Amino acid sequence: MYGNASVLIMGEAKRRKNLGISPREKTQDIKLPQLDKKAIQQKVRTTLYKYPIIPFLFYAAAILILIGGLFYVFKSFNIA
């Protein structure tokens, strides 16, 4: 019984060696791209200076989403 267990618990490297398959190629580490924080800040600032209404639109959308969420909670739980 224990003789078969060693075959079942064999690692991938030993299995590949026994089958005559070449070792698995090592994968390259994927590195995250480096972001230029100053350039991104400059683009955001120029966009906000060009379109000063954008912050107000974001605040209005956030308030509408919060009110809609409260309405959904009150309606679904029959609180009011």
VOVO-471369 format. One record per residue (C-alpha): residue in three letters; z, x, y; residue number from 1. Coordinates in Angstrom, 1 decimal, decimal comma, padded with zeros to 4 digits. Last residue first. Example, Ala and Ser with C-alpha at 12.3 -4.5 7.8 and 13.67 -1.06 7.14 Angstrom:
   r     c3     c1     c2   k
 SER  007,1  013,7 -001,1   2
 ALA  007,8  012,3 -004,5   1
end
This chain:
   r     c3     c1     c2   k
 ALA  006,5 -040,3  054,0  80
 ILE  007,1 -038,1  050,9  79
 ASN  004,5 -039,6  048,6  78
 PHE  004,2 -036,3  046,7  77
 SER  000,4 -036,1  046,9  76
 LYS  000,2 -037,5  050,4  75
 PHE  002,9 -035,4  051,9  74
 VAL  001,6 -032,2  050,2  73
 TYR -002,1 -033,0  051,2  72
 PHE -001,1 -033,7  054,8  71
 LEU  000,9 -030,4  054,9  70
 GLY -002,1 -028,5  053,6  69
 GLY -004,4 -030,2  056,1  68
 ILE -002,1 -029,3  059,0  67
 LEU -001,9 -025,7  057,8  66
 ILE -005,7 -025,5  057,4  65
 LEU -006,2 -027,0  060,9  64
 ILE -003,8 -024,5  062,3  63
 ALA -005,6 -021,6  060,6  62
 ALA -009,0 -022,8  061,8  61
 ALA -007,7 -023,1  065,4  60
 TYR -006,2 -019,6  065,3  59
 PHE -009,5 -018,2  063,9  58
 LEU -011,6 -020,0  066,5  57
 PHE -009,3 -018,8  069,3  56
 PRO -009,6 -015,2  068,1  55
 ILE -013,5 -015,6  068,1  54
 ILE -013,8 -017,0  071,6  53
 PRO -013,9 -013,5  073,2  52
 TYR -017,4 -012,8  071,8  51
 LYS -018,6 -009,4  073,2  50
 TYR -015,1 -008,1  073,8  49
 LEU -014,2 -009,1  070,2  48
 THR -017,3 -007,6  068,8  47
 THR -016,7 -004,3  070,7  46
 ARG -013,1 -004,2  069,5  45
 VAL -014,1 -004,8  065,9  44
 LYS -016,8 -002,1  066,0  43
 GLN -014,3  000,3  067,6  42
 GLN -011,7 -000,4  065,0  41
 ILE -014,2  000,2  062,2  40
 ALA -015,3  003,5  063,7  39
 LYS -011,7  004,7  064,1  38
 LYS -010,9  003,7  060,5  37
 ASP -013,7  005,7  058,9  36
 LEU -013,5  004,5  055,4  35
 GLN -013,6  006,9  052,5  34
 PRO -015,3  005,4  049,4  33
 LEU -013,1  004,8  046,4  32
 LYS -013,5  007,4  043,7  31
 ILE -014,6  006,4  040,2  30
 ASP -013,4  009,0  037,7  29
 GLN -016,2  010,1  035,4  28
 THR -016,1  008,9  031,9  27
 LYS -015,6  011,3  029,0  26
 GLU -018,3  011,2  026,4  25
 ARG -017,2  010,1  023,0  24
 PRO -017,2  012,7  020,3  23
 SER -020,3  013,0  018,1  22
 ILE -020,5  010,7  015,1  21
 GLY -020,0  012,1  011,6  20
 LEU -018,2  009,0  010,3  19
 ASN -015,1  011,0  009,6  18
 LYS -015,2  012,6  013,1  17
 ARG -015,7  009,2  014,8  16
 ARG -012,8  007,8  012,9  15
 LYS -010,6  010,8  013,7  14
 ALA -011,4  010,4  017,4  13
 GLU -010,9  006,6  017,3  12
 GLY -007,4  006,8  015,9  11
 MET -006,6  005,8  012,3  10
 ILE -004,1  003,0  011,9   9
 LEU -006,2  001,2  009,2   8
 VAL -006,9  004,2  007,2   7
 SER -003,2  005,3  007,3   6
 ALA -002,2  001,8  006,2   5
 ASN -004,4  002,0  003,1   4
 GLY -002,2  004,7  001,6   3
 TYR  000,9  002,7  002,5   2
 MET  000,0  000,0  000,0   1
end
